[in-house]
Amino acid sequence: MNPNRRNPRTLLKTLIPLLVLCLSVGGSLWAGAASPSGVKWVSLTHAVKTARLTGKPLMYDFSAEWCGPCQMLARAVFEDEKAAKFINDHYVPVRVIDRYREDGQNSPAVQALQRRFQLTGFPTLAIETADRKRQDMIVGFLGYDGTMDFLRQFVKQAR
């Protein structure tokens, strides 16, 4: 046997544990763990239940990959340690990514949320109390201060 050629079984024994490790680490980034931005995004399917259990208002970040102002909002607010801590402490944050331009459609859940909030543009931050009785929203990127003022004001009034 050629000494430069590896045994396929030996190679599999090495690669399988590495693959399992990669999948477990990668999966944890999107399963409610802190994302690279610091905001602990909650999945759409668990958001309402989490809000009811914690009493925290929901914060929906309607975004799209192609949207420049959406990326500015993410960098200026969601990647800021102080802002991310405020959001994590006071809201159940949900990122809602529009895929219409890329895929030609959105999931039924995303479509329903966009209709419910009468989405007109990106980015949109829509917030509502855990009991879903009070809502507010901003369309466009208002800068760090404008966004944080909006989020603080809603929490203050919701008490």
KEKE-3310 file (N, C-alpha, C; in steps of 0.2 Angstrom, whole numbers, plus 5000, padded with zeros to 4 digits):
npx = (5004:5002:5011:5009:4995:4980:4971:4954:4945:4951:4952:4939:4936:4942:4937:4923:4920:4925:4916:4904:4907:4908:4895:4888:4892:4890:4876:4872:4874:4863:4852:4846:4857:4869:4871:4884:4882:4878:4865:4853:4844:4828:4819:4806:4796:4796:4795:4783:4778:4789:4789:4777:4780:4790:4786:4791:4791:4789:4801:4802:4814:4813:4821:4832:4844:4849:4848:4855:4853:4848:4859:4867:4860:4861:4875:4877:4868:4864:4876:4883:4888:4882:4870:4865:4864:4854:4843:4842:4840:4827:4818:4811:4819:4817:4823:4817:4819:4817:4814:4810:4815:4826:4822:4809:4798:4791:4791:4775:4773:4782:4776:4763:4766:4772:4761:4752:4759:4759:4770:4780:4793:4811:4825:4813:4808:4797:4788:4779:4769:4769:4757:4751:4744:4748:4756:4770:4780:4795:4801:4814:4832:4836:4847:4859:4856:4842:4836:4838:4832:4819:4817:4819:4809:4797:4798:4798:4785:4777:4777)
npy = (4994:5011:5023:5036:5037:5039:5028:5026:5023:5028:5041:5044:5042:5053:5064:5064:5066:5080:5086:5084:5092:5105:5107:5107:5118:5128:5127:5131:5145:5150:5146:5154:5157:5170:5180:5185:5198:5201:5203:5193:5184:5178:5164:5166:5157:5154:5166:5174:5166:5166:5180:5181:5173:5180:5193:5203:5215:5212:5214:5217:5215:5220:5216:5215:5206:5214:5227:5242:5252:5243:5236:5246:5249:5237:5237:5249:5248:5235:5228:5235:5235:5240:5244:5232:5225:5232:5229:5215:5214:5220:5217:5204:5200:5198:5193:5197:5192:5197:5188:5190:5196:5188:5175:5175:5174:5174:5166:5159:5164:5175:5183:5185:5192:5204:5209:5211:5221:5230:5233:5244:5247:5245:5247:5241:5243:5235:5235:5228:5225:5212:5206:5210:5221:5234:5243:5249:5257:5260:5266:5265:5270:5278:5282:5279:5286:5290:5277:5271:5279:5278:5264:5264:5273:5266:5255:5262:5268:5256:5251)
npz = (5000:4996:5006:5006:5004:5013:5024:5021:5031:5042:5039:5040:5053:5059:5053:5055:5070:5069:5061:5068:5079:5072:5068:5080:5086:5077:5076:5089:5088:5082:5090:5100:5107:5111:5098:5085:5086:5099:5103:5109:5099:5097:5091:5079:5081:5095:5101:5105:5116:5124:5128:5134:5146:5152:5153:5145:5133:5115:5102:5085:5073:5057:5043:5029:5018:5008:5011:5014:5025:5035:5038:5043:5055:5062:5064:5071:5082:5086:5087:5097:5113:5125:5120:5115:5128:5134:5126:5127:5140:5142:5131:5121:5108:5091:5075:5059:5044:5028:5013:5000:4989:4986:4986:4980:4988:5005:5020:5027:5040:5041:5031:5037:5049:5043:5036:5047:5054:5044:5035:5028:5023:5025:5036:5049:5065:5075:5090:5103:5117:5129:5131:5119:5117:5115:5103:5094:5081:5071:5055:5045:5048:5062:5067:5081:5093:5091:5089:5101:5110:5106:5109:5123:5128:5125:5134:5146:5145:5145:5158)
capx = (5000:5006:5012:5006:4988:4977:4965:4947:4942:4955:4950:4932:4936:4945:4932:4916:4920:4926:4909:4899:4909:4906:4887:4885:4894:4886:4869:4871:4874:4856:4847:4845:4863:4871:4874:4890:4880:4877:4858:4850:4838:4823:4816:4799:4791:4796:4795:4777:4778:4794:4786:4772:4783:4795:4782:4795:4789:4793:4804:4804:4818:4812:4827:4833:4851:4851:4846:4860:4851:4847:4866:4869:4856:4864:4882:4877:4864:4864:4883:4885:4888:4878:4863:4863:4862:4848:4838:4842:4837:4820:4814:4811:4821:4816:4825:4813:4823:4813:4818:4806:4820:4831:4818:4803:4793:4793:4787:4769:4774:4784:4771:4758:4769:4773:4754:4750:4762:4758:4776:4781:4800:4816:4823:4807:4808:4790:4788:4773:4769:4768:4749:4750:4738:4750:4762:4773:4786:4799:4803:4821:4837:4836:4854:4860:4852:4835:4834:4838:4827:4812:4816:4818:4802:4792:4799:4796:4777:4774:4777)
capy = (5000:5018:5026:5043:5037:5037:5023:5029:5022:5032:5048:5045:5042:5059:5069:5063:5070:5087:5088:5085:5098:5111:5107:5109:5125:5132:5127:5135:5152:5153:5143:5158:5160:5176:5180:5189:5205:5202:5203:5186:5184:5173:5162:5168:5152:5155:5173:5176:5162:5169:5186:5179:5170:5185:5199:5208:5217:5209:5219:5213:5219:5218:5217:5211:5206:5219:5233:5246:5255:5238:5234:5251:5248:5231:5238:5254:5247:5228:5226:5239:5231:5243:5244:5225:5223:5235:5225:5208:5215:5223:5215:5198:5202:5193:5196:5194:5193:5197:5184:5190:5198:5183:5168:5176:5174:5174:5161:5162:5167:5182:5187:5187:5198:5210:5211:5213:5228:5235:5235:5248:5248:5242:5243:5243:5240:5235:5233:5227:5223:5204:5204:5212:5226:5240:5243:5255:5255:5265:5264:5268:5270:5284:5283:5276:5289:5289:5271:5269:5284:5274:5258:5266:5276:5261:5252:5267:5268:5250:5249)
capz = (5000:4996:5012:5006:5004:5019:5024:5021:5038:5047:5038:5042:5061:5060:5050:5059:5076:5068:5058:5074:5083:5069:5068:5086:5088:5072:5078:5095:5087:5080:5094:5106:5111:5109:5091:5085:5088:5106:5105:5110:5095:5099:5085:5078:5084:5102:5104:5109:5122:5129:5130:5140:5152:5155:5153:5142:5126:5109:5097:5079:5068:5050:5039:5022:5017:5003:5014:5017:5032:5039:5040:5048:5061:5065:5066:5076:5088:5089:5089:5102:5119:5129:5117:5115:5134:5135:5122:5130:5147:5142:5126:5117:5101:5085:5069:5054:5038:5022:5008:4994:4983:4985:4985:4977:4993:5012:5024:5029:5046:5040:5028:5042:5053:5038:5035:5054:5056:5038:5034:5022:5021:5029:5042:5053:5072:5078:5096:5106:5124:5129:5130:5112:5117:5113:5098:5091:5076:5067:5049:5043:5053:5065:5071:5087:5098:5089:5090:5108:5113:5104:5113:5130:5129:5125:5140:5151:5145:5146:5165)
cpx = (5004:5006:5009:4998:4985:4971:4959:4944:4945:4953:4943:4932:4939:4940:4925:4916:4921:4919:4904:4900:4907:4898:4885:4887:4890:4879:4867:4871:4867:4850:4846:4851:4865:4874:4880:4888:4879:4870:4856:4844:4835:4820:4808:4794:4791:4795:4789:4776:4783:4792:4781:4775:4787:4791:4786:4791:4793:4796:4806:4808:4817:4817:4827:4841:4853:4851:4852:4859:4850:4854:4869:4866:4860:4871:4881:4874:4865:4871:4886:4883:4882:4870:4860:4861:4855:4842:4837:4838:4829:4816:4815:4813:4820:4818:4820:4816:4818:4817:4815:4811:4824:4827:4811:4797:4796:4789:4780:4769:4777:4779:4765:4760:4770:4766:4751:4753:4762:4765:4777:4788:4805:4822:4816:4808:4800:4791:4780:4773:4767:4761:4747:4745:4741:4756:4764:4779:4789:4801:4809:4825:4837:4842:4854:4855:4844:4832:4833:4833:4820:4811:4815:4811:4797:4792:4796:4788:4774:4774:4771)
cpy = (5006:5021:5033:5043:5035:5032:5027:5029:5027:5039:5049:5046:5049:5065:5069:5067:5078:5090:5089:5091:5105:5112:5109:5116:5130:5133:5131:5143:5155:5150:5147:5160:5166:5176:5185:5196:5207:5202:5195:5185:5178:5171:5165:5163:5152:5161:5175:5172:5164:5176:5185:5177:5175:5191:5205:5209:5213:5215:5215:5218:5216:5220:5213:5212:5212:5226:5237:5249:5249:5236:5239:5251:5242:5233:5244:5252:5240:5225:5230:5236:5234:5243:5236:5222:5226:5231:5219:5209:5217:5221:5207:5200:5196:5197:5193:5196:5192:5193:5185:5192:5192:5176:5169:5176:5173:5168:5163:5166:5174:5186:5189:5193:5204:5213:5214:5220:5232:5237:5239:5249:5245:5247:5245:5239:5241:5232:5233:5224:5215:5202:5207:5217:5233:5239:5250:5253:5262:5262:5268:5268:5277:5286:5279:5279:5289:5283:5269:5273:5280:5268:5260:5269:5271:5257:5256:5267:5262:5248:5251)
cpz = (5000:5003:5012:5005:5011:5019:5025:5028:5043:5046:5040:5050:5063:5058:5054:5065:5074:5065:5063:5078:5079:5069:5074:5088:5083:5074:5084:5094:5085:5084:5100:5109:5108:5102:5091:5087:5095:5108:5104:5106:5097:5092:5085:5082:5092:5105:5108:5116:5127:5132:5135:5146:5155:5156:5149:5135:5120:5105:5091:5075:5061:5046:5033:5021:5013:5005:5017:5024:5037:5042:5045:5055:5065:5068:5072:5082:5091:5090:5094:5109:5124:5126:5117:5122:5136:5132:5125:5137:5147:5136:5124:5110:5096:5079:5063:5047:5032:5016:5001:4988:4981:4982:4981:4982:5000:5015:5026:5035:5045:5036:5032:5046:5049:5037:5042:5056:5050:5036:5027:5019:5026:5031:5045:5060:5074:5085:5099:5113:5124:5128:5123:5111:5115:5109:5096:5086:5073:5061:5047:5049:5056:5069:5078:5092:5097:5091:5097:5112:5112:5109:5121:5132:5129:5131:5146:5151:5146:5153:5168)
residu = (MET:ASN:PRO:ASN:ARG:ARG:ASN:PRO:ARG:THR:LEU:LEU:LYS:THR:LEU:ILE:PRO:LEU:LEU:VAL:LEU:CYS:LEU:SER:VAL:GLY:GLY:SER:LEU:TRP:ALA:GLY:ALA:ALA:SER:PRO:SER:GLY:VAL:LYS:TRP:VAL:SER:LEU:THR:HIS:ALA:VAL:LYS:THR:ALA:ARG:LEU:THR:GLY:LYS:PRO:LEU:MET:TYR:ASP:PHE:SER:ALA:GLU:TRP:CYS:GLY:PRO:CYS:GLN:MET:LEU:ALA:ARG:ALA:VAL:PHE:GLU:ASP:GLU:LYS:ALA:ALA:LYS:PHE:ILE:ASN:ASP:HIS:TYR:VAL:PRO:VAL:ARG:VAL:ILE:ASP:ARG:TYR:ARG:GLU:ASP:GLY:GLN:ASN:SER:PRO:ALA:VAL:GLN:ALA:LEU:GLN:ARG:ARG:PHE:GLN:LEU:THR:GLY:PHE:PRO:THR:LEU:ALA:ILE:GLU:THR:ALA:ASP:ARG:LYS:ARG:GLN:ASP:MET:ILE:VAL:GLY:PHE:LEU:GLY:TYR:ASP:GLY:THR:MET:ASP:PHE:LEU:ARG:GLN:PHE:VAL:LYS:GLN:ALA:ARG)
# end
